[in-house]
């Protein structure tokens, strides 16, 4: 893959943004009102060591696992930077324990509850409609969860940084100089967003599980967990394709629900938040793509 075709991605963290490049990440955080701190780290993917993980489906599963691990690390870093000096730092183990509890909660919310409720409501329905109702319940729980957390003040600020991340990537993909003025012109929604990915996972799970005849409740639970890597891998390939072909008419139709959902998980950022996202992406672009458009000033990075 050439550097020109590499798709930068990112993640909103506490008072900042993480941008991911081909072999590095850059985390920019706002400290106070006037200071931005920048942390750059080299990353290695198992796909570089084991080429089998570059195959379709497998690369999606690996990307999801690596993103989760990386997400834990950068969230721990940002949380410690945001804490007061007198507060005890959060260790990676503590953050991992917290994320593990969150994972268990996610399994309960999105697997155990919808699967169990659909099983109890089966009545005289055949397996298709029982599984279909399960999928609808799962999507409803997911949407309810997004709506609930979007009302939290602290989360809303993270969602502003999420919007800043998207705006800056839009400006980069349009080959514009990475300035606040240019980034401000773009919307906070992006077709390659993780929110859209999760919605695709939910819809694909509904379609796949609807055709699986499982009368035993324990096999129903197990089959959902066992097949989830296939669902996630397929969702990765789909969002990768739609992200590169978002200007096509039928693709626009396909990605519209995900963009609607992003209106809950992204907010309009202020200029100071855009500066943070710009700092993170510039740190990567200045090294990985030195031949950026001549209007791009590599000396604009101020941290």
Secondary structure, 3 states (H helix, E strand, C coil): CCHHHCCCEEEEECCEEEEECCCEEEEEEEECCCEEEEEEEECCCHHHHCHHHHCCCHHHHHHHHHHHHHHHHHHHHHHHHHCCCCCCCCCHHHHHHHHHHHHHHHHHHHHHHHHHHHHHCCCCCCHHHHHHHHHHHHHHHHHHHHHHHHCCHHHHHHHHHHHHHHHHHHHHHCCCCCCHHHHHCCCCCCCCCHHHHHHHHHHHHHHHHCCCCCCCHHHHHHHHHHHHHHHHHHHHHHHHHHHHCCCCHHHHHHHHHHHHHHHHHCCCCCHHHHHHHHHHHHHHHHHHCCCCCCCCCHHHCCC
